[in-house]
Amino acid sequence: MGLNISFTPISLCHGSPNISFLLLLHHLCSLSPNPQPGTEMVMVDEIPFPPQIEKAKPLCLLGHGITDIEIHFLQIKFTAIGVYLDPEIVGHLQQWKNKSGEELAKDDDFFEALISAPGEKFLRIVVIKEIKGSQYGVQLESAVRDRLVDVDQYEEEEEEALEKVVEFFQSKYFKKDSAIAFHFPATSPTAEIVFTAEGKEESKITVENANVVKMIQKWYLGGTRGVSPTTISSLANTLATKLSK
């Protein structure tokens, strides 16, 4: 179960540690909500998310939530989401200092700045209710295409890049606890998508079209148009707390 990435504690062995950065990292990661007593994990609808992961740099879990729908007063949950960010991204959001979480959650300019800010980003999505990968692919395709059309950026290159992502998910089956990861490195406008499921070999694809990559981020981090209002609210509240310091 889960992604094939390291959740080990942050190493301080690479030369003299920058004490100010380490204090900032500790402070930011300590803002991750709902840590469970006796464990380092943050529980999101009974699914564990580590408060820190190590990619190119240590990243902190700064927001989480679920995707769901309500049918005849019955809530159906589909996925749990964890948003991991480079702590230094907060330094690019000082324009929103002392805003409340409620204000930030409604401010699409804030989330546009978050997406555009230089810094590594990582999304971990864990399946709660199993569905076909093709269904997820169609949802992603529709959301990304609509956003590209809105800003007149849906050209042949974007169509081809998006088709490859849809094809990647076409043959997958999203069993409960299988996971999708979106990694957005700081050094290039690309995205690596990784799918893992119990008993299956890990599979991955790299998206190189910058416009498609940005709209995938907007699908999950796009403020009032984001796919998960609970994730947007969680992220807004955590960042508001930090920006109020």
Backbone bond lengths (Angstrom), bond angles and torsions (degrees), N, CA, C in turn:
res aa  C-N    CA-C-N  psi(-1)  N-CA   C-N-CA  omega(-1)  CA-C   N-CA-C  phi
1 M - - - 1.461 - - 1.513 109.45 -
2 G 1.322 117.66 147.17 1.451 121.15 172.56 1.500 113.10 90.21
3 L 1.310 114.40 -177.69 1.448 120.91 -174.26 1.509 110.95 -93.11
4 N 1.299 115.73 151.08 1.444 121.65 179.67 1.521 110.55 -86.12
5 I 1.342 115.06 64.32 1.460 120.96 177.39 1.507 108.19 -133.08
6 S 1.296 116.08 159.00 1.457 121.08 -175.73 1.513 111.30 -81.31
7 F 1.333 116.33 129.74 1.451 121.44 173.15 1.529 109.81 -110.72
8 T 1.334 116.94 26.28 1.446 121.48 -177.51 1.522 110.59 -73.09
9 P 1.335 117.16 158.19 1.469 119.32 178.28 1.511 111.18 -59.47
10 I 1.331 116.01 155.41 1.455 121.99 -177.75 1.516 110.25 -66.91
11 S 1.303 116.80 131.70 1.456 121.77 178.77 1.520 110.21 -83.58
12 L 1.342 115.41 138.68 1.455 121.18 178.03 1.527 110.38 -113.44
13 C 1.338 116.72 24.65 1.449 120.22 -169.88 1.512 113.75 -90.63
14 H 1.314 117.85 -10.37 1.458 120.15 -172.27 1.523 110.62 -88.22
15 G 1.322 116.18 77.20 1.451 119.44 178.78 1.520 111.26 80.05
16 S 1.308 117.16 -171.11 1.457 121.82 -179.42 1.520 109.73 -72.66
17 P 1.320 117.91 124.80 1.464 119.45 -178.17 1.520 111.47 -68.95
18 N 1.307 115.33 144.57 1.453 121.41 173.57 1.526 107.40 -80.31
19 I 1.337 116.49 104.75 1.461 120.63 -171.31 1.523 111.39 -62.20
20 S 1.333 116.80 -40.31 1.469 119.72 -179.71 1.513 110.90 -60.97
21 F 1.354 116.00 -42.61 1.465 119.03 -179.92 1.524 110.54 -65.96
22 L 1.337 117.28 -40.96 1.459 120.22 -178.82 1.525 111.13 -64.45
23 L 1.335 116.25 -38.80 1.462 119.11 177.02 1.521 110.86 -64.89
24 L 1.353 116.40 -41.06 1.464 120.39 177.68 1.518 110.55 -62.73
25 L 1.344 115.91 -43.91 1.460 120.05 -179.15 1.519 110.60 -61.87
26 H 1.341 115.97 -44.56 1.465 119.17 179.08 1.523 110.95 -62.08
27 H 1.331 116.09 -42.75 1.472 119.84 -178.61 1.516 111.08 -64.45
28 L 1.325 116.88 -44.84 1.462 119.52 -178.28 1.516 111.11 -66.36
29 C 1.324 117.14 -46.51 1.458 119.44 -177.31 1.522 111.12 -67.27
30 S 1.329 116.74 -27.92 1.460 119.29 178.15 1.513 112.12 -69.49
31 L 1.345 116.18 -12.65 1.466 119.48 178.28 1.519 112.16 -81.99
32 S 1.340 117.89 -8.15 1.455 119.56 178.60 1.523 108.54 -59.18
33 P 1.347 118.25 124.45 1.453 120.27 -171.98 1.518 113.33 -77.28
34 N 1.343 115.48 158.97 1.453 124.77 170.19 1.522 116.06 62.25
35 P 1.339 119.91 38.57 1.458 118.21 173.21 1.519 109.48 -63.88
36 Q 1.321 117.34 141.18 1.450 121.08 -176.67 1.522 110.25 -89.34
37 P 1.329 117.99 139.71 1.465 120.82 179.91 1.523 110.65 -57.14
38 G 1.326 115.50 136.13 1.455 120.03 176.04 1.507 114.92 79.29
39 T 1.312 118.39 6.02 1.456 120.31 179.86 1.516 109.07 -146.17
40 E 1.325 116.06 155.58 1.451 120.29 178.70 1.528 111.63 -88.15
41 M 1.310 117.74 -8.61 1.451 121.15 -174.54 1.532 112.12 -79.24
42 V 1.324 115.13 149.54 1.460 122.32 170.46 1.522 106.47 -100.90
43 M 1.314 116.91 125.89 1.463 120.70 -176.47 1.532 110.02 -93.14
44 V 1.318 115.26 125.16 1.460 122.63 178.07 1.521 106.73 -118.87
45 D 1.324 115.97 102.12 1.459 121.46 -175.83 1.530 111.13 51.46
46 E 1.327 115.68 48.38 1.463 124.55 177.60 1.529 113.67 71.06
47 I 1.317 117.43 10.09 1.465 121.50 176.87 1.529 108.05 -107.75
48 P 1.340 117.84 126.69 1.469 120.26 -176.14 1.527 112.87 -79.58
49 F 1.326 115.20 134.92 1.458 122.91 173.77 1.525 107.88 -125.52
50 P 1.329 118.88 126.80 1.463 119.89 176.59 1.523 110.55 -67.54
51 P 1.330 119.01 143.04 1.466 121.02 -178.95 1.524 112.93 -70.63
52 Q 1.337 117.13 -19.32 1.463 121.33 177.86 1.520 108.77 -139.26
53 I 1.317 116.57 146.73 1.457 121.30 168.94 1.523 108.02 -133.40
54 E 1.305 115.45 160.73 1.457 120.09 -179.16 1.524 108.62 -114.87
55 K 1.313 115.92 114.23 1.468 121.34 172.16 1.525 106.33 -114.33
56 A 1.326 120.28 -126.09 1.462 120.58 174.10 1.528 109.44 -63.79
57 K 1.338 115.47 -33.56 1.461 122.88 175.30 1.526 107.50 -136.11
58 P 1.322 117.98 164.99 1.466 119.35 172.90 1.532 110.11 -64.66
59 L 1.318 116.10 132.69 1.463 121.40 179.06 1.520 108.82 -119.47
60 C 1.333 116.03 146.52 1.461 122.41 -176.90 1.526 111.21 -109.07
61 L 1.326 114.95 142.67 1.458 120.64 173.27 1.528 107.89 -76.25
62 L 1.336 115.91 103.95 1.469 120.71 -175.89 1.524 113.46 -108.19
63 G 1.324 116.81 -3.08 1.462 119.39 177.35 1.512 110.11 -162.81
64 H 1.312 116.03 150.74 1.464 119.73 176.39 1.519 110.09 -155.17
65 G 1.311 116.46 163.72 1.460 120.88 179.36 1.510 110.42 178.73
66 I 1.313 115.65 -160.28 1.465 121.32 -178.80 1.528 109.38 -138.41
67 T 1.325 115.67 163.16 1.463 121.42 164.40 1.530 106.87 -107.72
68 D 1.313 115.91 138.00 1.456 119.44 -176.92 1.519 110.09 -159.45
69 I 1.316 116.11 167.97 1.459 122.46 170.49 1.527 107.96 -136.94
70 E 1.320 115.52 160.58 1.461 120.39 177.39 1.516 108.51 -118.73
71 I 1.323 116.02 124.87 1.467 122.05 179.45 1.519 108.20 -124.77
72 H 1.321 115.87 117.02 1.467 121.35 -179.18 1.528 111.12 50.92
73 F 1.329 116.11 48.13 1.461 124.28 177.29 1.530 113.63 69.67
74 L 1.326 117.00 9.58 1.459 121.63 177.64 1.525 109.23 -105.95
75 Q 1.331 116.64 121.00 1.459 120.96 179.34 1.529 110.40 -83.63
76 I 1.316 115.98 126.07 1.464 121.83 176.26 1.520 108.14 -113.36
77 K 1.317 116.60 117.35 1.465 122.30 -177.45 1.529 109.58 -96.08
78 F 1.331 115.76 135.04 1.461 120.49 -177.11 1.530 112.77 -106.25
79 T 1.326 117.73 -50.11 1.460 120.27 -177.30 1.523 111.15 -141.47
80 A 1.332 115.32 155.36 1.461 122.53 168.58 1.525 107.51 -106.11
81 I 1.324 116.71 142.54 1.466 122.03 -171.90 1.521 110.06 -126.56
82 G 1.323 116.12 136.38 1.453 121.89 171.36 1.519 109.58 -124.03
83 V 1.336 116.82 131.91 1.466 122.21 -179.70 1.533 108.25 -110.18
84 Y 1.339 115.67 117.18 1.461 122.08 -179.81 1.533 108.87 -110.43
85 L 1.335 115.77 130.98 1.460 120.77 -176.16 1.522 110.96 -132.51
86 D 1.332 114.83 153.00 1.454 121.97 169.35 1.530 107.52 -66.81
87 P 1.327 119.35 124.33 1.475 120.62 -178.72 1.518 113.98 -55.64
88 E 1.333 117.40 -27.06 1.462 119.88 -177.39 1.527 112.22 -68.17
89 I 1.327 117.57 -15.50 1.462 120.88 177.97 1.531 110.81 -59.10
90 V 1.324 116.72 -32.63 1.468 120.66 -178.71 1.525 111.41 -57.55
91 G 1.322 116.60 -32.67 1.454 120.33 179.72 1.519 113.74 -63.85
92 H 1.326 116.89 -18.74 1.462 121.13 179.88 1.530 112.26 -92.79
93 L 1.331 116.69 4.98 1.466 121.00 -175.33 1.523 112.24 -118.22
94 Q 1.333 116.79 19.92 1.461 120.57 -174.15 1.530 113.36 -65.39
95 Q 1.315 117.11 -18.18 1.469 120.80 176.66 1.525 111.29 -58.59
96 W 1.341 116.17 -25.43 1.465 121.06 -177.12 1.521 112.26 -102.60
97 K 1.305 116.49 20.92 1.468 121.39 179.80 1.525 110.25 -57.99
98 N 1.340 115.23 137.31 1.469 124.44 176.74 1.524 114.02 70.01
99 K 1.340 117.72 12.52 1.464 119.82 171.05 1.530 108.83 -81.06
100 S 1.306 116.65 150.06 1.466 120.48 178.46 1.523 110.41 -78.82
101 G 1.322 116.33 161.59 1.454 120.23 176.30 1.515 111.72 -60.36
102 E 1.321 116.54 -38.09 1.467 120.53 179.18 1.528 111.10 -63.36
103 E 1.341 116.16 -40.62 1.461 119.95 178.30 1.524 111.34 -65.81
104 L 1.334 116.20 -43.46 1.466 119.94 -178.65 1.523 111.51 -65.28
105 A 1.328 117.56 -38.43 1.462 121.15 -178.23 1.529 111.95 -61.52
106 K 1.332 116.39 -25.63 1.463 120.66 -178.96 1.527 112.56 -96.43
107 D 1.333 116.39 -1.37 1.467 121.24 -173.00 1.535 110.05 -102.70
108 D 1.323 116.92 97.95 1.465 120.51 -178.31 1.527 112.22 -67.32
109 D 1.339 117.36 -25.71 1.462 119.60 175.93 1.527 110.94 -64.81
110 F 1.318 116.55 -34.74 1.467 120.78 177.45 1.523 110.61 -62.36
111 F 1.317 116.52 -46.02 1.469 119.48 -178.65 1.525 111.96 -73.35
112 E 1.319 117.65 -28.31 1.460 120.79 172.30 1.528 109.49 -62.88
113 A 1.336 115.97 -42.34 1.469 120.40 178.31 1.523 110.96 -66.54
114 L 1.323 116.89 -37.55 1.464 120.96 177.98 1.527 110.90 -62.73
115 I 1.330 116.60 -45.23 1.469 121.32 179.92 1.524 110.59 -64.94
116 S 1.332 116.67 -40.25 1.465 121.23 -176.43 1.523 113.35 -79.41
117 A 1.318 117.47 -17.83 1.469 121.05 -176.18 1.525 110.74 -63.09
118 P 1.328 117.50 137.08 1.461 119.93 176.80 1.522 110.20 -65.66
119 G 1.309 115.70 135.67 1.460 119.45 -178.62 1.517 110.32 146.40
120 E 1.294 114.85 150.57 1.466 121.89 -177.37 1.524 110.54 -73.25
121 K 1.329 115.70 142.01 1.462 121.91 177.83 1.530 108.81 -134.18
122 F 1.325 115.31 148.69 1.466 120.27 -177.40 1.519 108.50 -147.71
123 L 1.317 116.52 128.38 1.460 122.05 177.53 1.526 108.88 -114.49
124 R 1.313 115.74 130.77 1.470 120.88 176.05 1.519 107.82 -117.36
125 I 1.328 116.27 119.77 1.463 122.24 -178.32 1.516 108.31 -117.16
126 V 1.318 117.36 122.55 1.464 122.48 -178.24 1.527 108.85 -114.25
127 V 1.313 115.85 134.02 1.462 122.07 -174.44 1.525 110.69 -76.68
128 I 1.332 116.87 128.97 1.461 123.50 173.61 1.527 109.59 -98.27
129 K 1.327 116.17 -50.46 1.475 120.97 179.17 1.519 108.58 -111.91
130 E 1.322 116.36 121.98 1.460 119.18 -174.31 1.528 112.19 -66.73
131 I 1.328 114.05 140.42 1.462 121.86 176.10 1.523 108.51 -144.25
132 K 1.293 116.18 169.63 1.456 120.09 174.67 1.529 109.61 -74.85
133 G 1.331 115.90 143.75 1.457 120.01 176.74 1.512 112.03 -59.98
134 S 1.339 116.09 -32.24 1.468 119.78 179.70 1.528 111.12 -63.54
135 Q 1.336 117.34 -33.56 1.465 120.31 177.71 1.528 110.69 -65.99
136 Y 1.326 115.52 -43.87 1.466 119.71 177.85 1.522 110.03 -63.77
137 G 1.332 116.60 -42.07 1.461 120.91 179.87 1.518 112.44 -60.20
138 V 1.323 116.57 -40.06 1.464 121.01 179.03 1.527 110.47 -66.61
139 Q 1.332 116.71 -39.97 1.463 120.11 177.97 1.527 110.78 -62.36
140 L 1.336 115.62 -45.76 1.462 120.16 179.01 1.524 110.52 -62.73
141 E 1.329 116.58 -45.83 1.462 121.07 -178.95 1.519 111.13 -58.14
142 S 1.327 116.93 -47.57 1.455 121.32 -177.79 1.528 111.03 -62.85
143 A 1.346 116.27 -44.89 1.463 120.23 -177.88 1.521 111.62 -65.06
144 V 1.333 116.68 -43.91 1.467 120.61 -178.31 1.524 110.69 -70.41
145 R 1.320 117.41 -44.34 1.462 120.66 -179.48 1.524 111.38 -61.69
146 D 1.322 117.63 -44.43 1.467 120.82 179.86 1.528 111.46 -60.29
147 R 1.333 116.06 -40.30 1.463 119.82 179.65 1.527 111.28 -68.58
148 L 1.323 117.20 -37.70 1.464 120.87 177.51 1.526 111.44 -67.15
149 V 1.315 116.37 -41.20 1.464 120.70 178.97 1.527 110.29 -63.38
150 D 1.328 116.63 -38.89 1.466 120.96 -178.76 1.524 112.41 -58.59
151 V 1.341 116.37 -31.47 1.474 119.99 -177.62 1.534 111.48 -110.72
152 D 1.343 115.05 17.08 1.467 121.89 175.65 1.530 112.22 56.51
153 Q 1.347 115.78 46.22 1.464 121.01 179.36 1.526 112.32 -121.77
154 Y 1.317 117.54 13.37 1.463 119.62 -177.62 1.523 109.46 -94.14
155 E 1.330 114.87 87.81 1.463 122.04 179.32 1.528 109.55 -108.47
156 E 1.323 116.46 -175.90 1.460 121.29 -176.61 1.532 111.69 -58.64
157 E 1.349 116.36 -39.74 1.472 119.56 -179.21 1.523 111.22 -63.38
158 E 1.328 117.17 -41.06 1.456 120.69 179.14 1.524 110.71 -68.30
159 E 1.323 116.41 -40.25 1.466 120.18 179.11 1.525 110.80 -60.54
160 E 1.333 116.74 -44.36 1.466 120.86 -179.43 1.529 111.21 -65.42
161 A 1.331 116.87 -42.68 1.463 120.34 -179.98 1.527 110.97 -64.00
162 L 1.321 116.00 -40.75 1.461 120.64 -179.37 1.524 110.90 -68.48
163 E 1.321 117.14 -38.54 1.467 121.02 177.86 1.526 111.68 -60.45
164 K 1.330 116.90 -37.21 1.467 120.63 178.87 1.525 111.19 -65.48
165 V 1.334 116.70 -37.58 1.461 120.18 177.75 1.528 110.32 -66.55
166 V 1.321 116.85 -43.29 1.463 121.33 178.86 1.531 109.96 -61.96
167 E 1.321 117.37 -42.72 1.464 121.63 178.40 1.523 111.32 -63.04
168 F 1.341 116.62 -36.15 1.460 121.22 178.72 1.531 110.95 -58.90
169 F 1.325 116.74 -41.38 1.462 120.69 -177.98 1.533 113.08 -84.34
170 Q 1.316 117.21 -14.95 1.462 122.03 -171.04 1.534 112.87 -54.98
171 S 1.320 116.90 -43.69 1.463 120.86 -174.13 1.525 113.33 -92.01
172 K 1.321 117.71 0.82 1.467 121.29 -176.58 1.528 110.35 -86.13
173 Y 1.322 114.68 153.20 1.460 120.24 170.78 1.524 107.58 -124.83
174 F 1.319 116.56 122.35 1.450 122.34 -174.14 1.532 109.76 -88.31
175 K 1.332 116.12 86.94 1.457 119.91 174.02 1.526 109.50 -72.72
176 K 1.320 116.75 161.38 1.458 121.25 176.09 1.529 109.01 -56.26
177 D 1.312 116.38 135.47 1.466 125.82 178.81 1.524 114.37 77.69
178 S 1.329 117.98 -0.80 1.467 117.59 169.26 1.526 107.67 -71.26
179 A 1.331 116.81 162.23 1.458 119.05 -169.87 1.521 111.96 -139.40
180 I 1.327 114.45 147.04 1.465 122.74 174.22 1.520 106.81 -120.10
181 A 1.316 116.25 133.72 1.462 120.82 176.62 1.518 109.47 -120.98
182 F 1.319 115.22 137.66 1.464 122.15 173.21 1.526 106.87 -116.87
183 H 1.328 116.11 117.45 1.459 120.68 179.80 1.518 109.08 -111.58
184 F 1.332 115.43 121.45 1.461 122.03 179.97 1.527 108.04 -112.89
185 P 1.330 118.44 96.97 1.473 120.30 -177.37 1.520 111.75 -67.47
186 A 1.333 114.93 156.53 1.464 120.16 179.44 1.522 111.66 -77.11
187 T 1.325 116.43 -20.76 1.465 120.66 -169.99 1.522 114.50 -92.02
188 S 1.333 118.46 -8.16 1.468 119.91 179.71 1.516 110.09 -155.49
189 P 1.343 117.63 152.07 1.476 121.31 -179.17 1.525 111.65 -83.47
190 T 1.325 116.68 51.49 1.461 122.43 -178.67 1.524 109.38 -119.30
191 A 1.322 115.28 173.07 1.458 120.80 174.48 1.514 109.10 -140.03
192 E 1.316 116.76 136.85 1.462 121.31 170.95 1.518 107.91 -105.45
193 I 1.325 115.62 126.54 1.457 121.58 177.48 1.520 107.90 -108.26
194 V 1.329 115.81 127.79 1.462 121.13 -178.96 1.526 108.86 -124.09
195 F 1.324 115.97 133.09 1.467 121.12 176.94 1.521 108.81 -117.66
196 T 1.328 116.00 129.72 1.458 120.82 177.26 1.523 109.45 -131.05
197 A 1.322 115.53 142.14 1.464 122.24 177.21 1.515 107.90 -146.59
198 E 1.308 116.09 147.92 1.459 121.02 -178.02 1.526 110.29 -58.15
199 G 1.317 115.60 129.39 1.455 120.72 178.06 1.517 115.03 81.99
200 K 1.315 116.55 0.05 1.462 121.35 -179.69 1.522 110.21 -116.66
201 E 1.313 115.57 149.46 1.454 119.69 176.11 1.531 109.92 -73.26
202 E 1.309 115.92 141.08 1.455 120.72 178.40 1.524 110.62 -60.32
203 S 1.327 116.59 138.73 1.458 120.92 176.77 1.517 109.04 -128.01
204 K 1.331 116.35 149.90 1.462 119.68 -175.66 1.518 110.96 -149.15
205 I 1.316 114.73 159.58 1.460 122.39 176.77 1.528 107.66 -145.94
206 T 1.324 116.60 146.56 1.456 121.44 176.20 1.522 109.57 -108.33
207 V 1.327 116.54 129.04 1.459 122.57 177.36 1.526 107.04 -99.91
208 E 1.328 116.38 121.21 1.463 120.37 -174.44 1.521 113.91 -106.75
209 N 1.323 117.63 -8.32 1.457 120.27 178.30 1.529 109.12 -80.95
210 A 1.333 116.68 115.20 1.467 121.88 -173.06 1.527 112.43 -62.09
211 N 1.326 117.46 -35.09 1.472 119.89 -179.60 1.518 110.89 -68.05
212 V 1.324 117.28 -41.50 1.469 121.15 177.90 1.525 109.98 -65.84
213 V 1.322 116.61 -41.95 1.462 121.03 179.57 1.525 110.84 -59.30
214 K 1.325 116.74 -45.31 1.461 119.77 -179.48 1.524 111.74 -62.90
215 M 1.329 116.89 -39.35 1.465 119.30 -178.05 1.523 112.00 -74.41
216 I 1.334 118.31 -26.12 1.468 119.80 171.73 1.526 108.90 -64.62
217 Q 1.340 116.08 -43.25 1.461 119.08 175.91 1.528 111.12 -60.58
218 K 1.320 116.11 -41.52 1.468 119.33 -179.27 1.527 111.65 -66.09
219 W 1.319 117.78 -29.07 1.464 120.24 177.97 1.534 110.19 -60.14
220 Y 1.312 116.38 -40.77 1.465 120.47 -179.14 1.522 113.76 -95.36
221 L 1.337 117.75 -28.77 1.470 121.10 -172.69 1.526 112.02 -118.96
222 G 1.316 117.62 20.40 1.458 121.58 -170.48 1.506 116.48 -88.77
223 G 1.316 118.40 32.12 1.466 119.51 175.03 1.516 112.49 63.30
224 T 1.321 116.88 -130.49 1.459 121.10 -175.07 1.530 112.47 -66.15
225 R 1.332 117.79 -17.25 1.467 120.64 177.65 1.527 112.34 -100.10
226 G 1.314 117.33 5.39 1.457 120.92 179.56 1.521 111.36 -67.04
227 V 1.328 115.84 152.21 1.461 120.98 -174.97 1.528 112.31 -70.65
228 S 1.342 117.56 -19.36 1.460 120.87 -176.35 1.523 110.88 -130.29
229 P 1.327 118.31 96.52 1.468 120.82 178.45 1.525 113.17 -57.30
230 T 1.335 118.12 -33.66 1.461 119.72 -179.93 1.528 110.86 -67.01
231 T 1.327 116.90 -36.23 1.465 120.15 177.93 1.520 110.54 -68.43
232 I 1.315 117.01 -42.81 1.469 121.24 178.41 1.523 110.21 -61.26
233 S 1.322 117.32 -43.59 1.467 121.30 179.94 1.525 111.14 -64.20
234 S 1.323 116.46 -43.92 1.464 121.31 179.07 1.521 111.07 -61.39
235 L 1.317 116.30 -46.97 1.464 121.48 -179.59 1.529 110.52 -63.54
236 A 1.333 116.52 -42.81 1.467 120.97 179.71 1.525 110.96 -62.30
237 N 1.321 117.49 -42.91 1.463 120.75 -178.66 1.531 111.52 -66.42
238 T 1.335 116.72 -41.87 1.462 120.22 -179.91 1.535 110.64 -65.21
239 L 1.332 116.60 -45.83 1.457 120.02 -179.16 1.525 111.55 -68.84
240 A 1.323 117.41 -34.50 1.472 120.23 176.71 1.523 110.70 -62.49
241 T 1.329 116.67 -40.31 1.454 120.57 178.08 1.525 111.20 -60.90
242 K 1.323 115.83 -44.79 1.460 119.61 179.15 1.515 111.85 -66.74
243 L 1.320 116.96 -42.76 1.472 120.82 -177.27 1.524 112.51 -70.76
244 S 1.319 117.86 -13.51 1.463 120.80 179.35 1.528 111.61 -85.14
245 K 1.331 117.19 -9.43 1.475 121.01 -177.98 1.517 111.03 -74.54
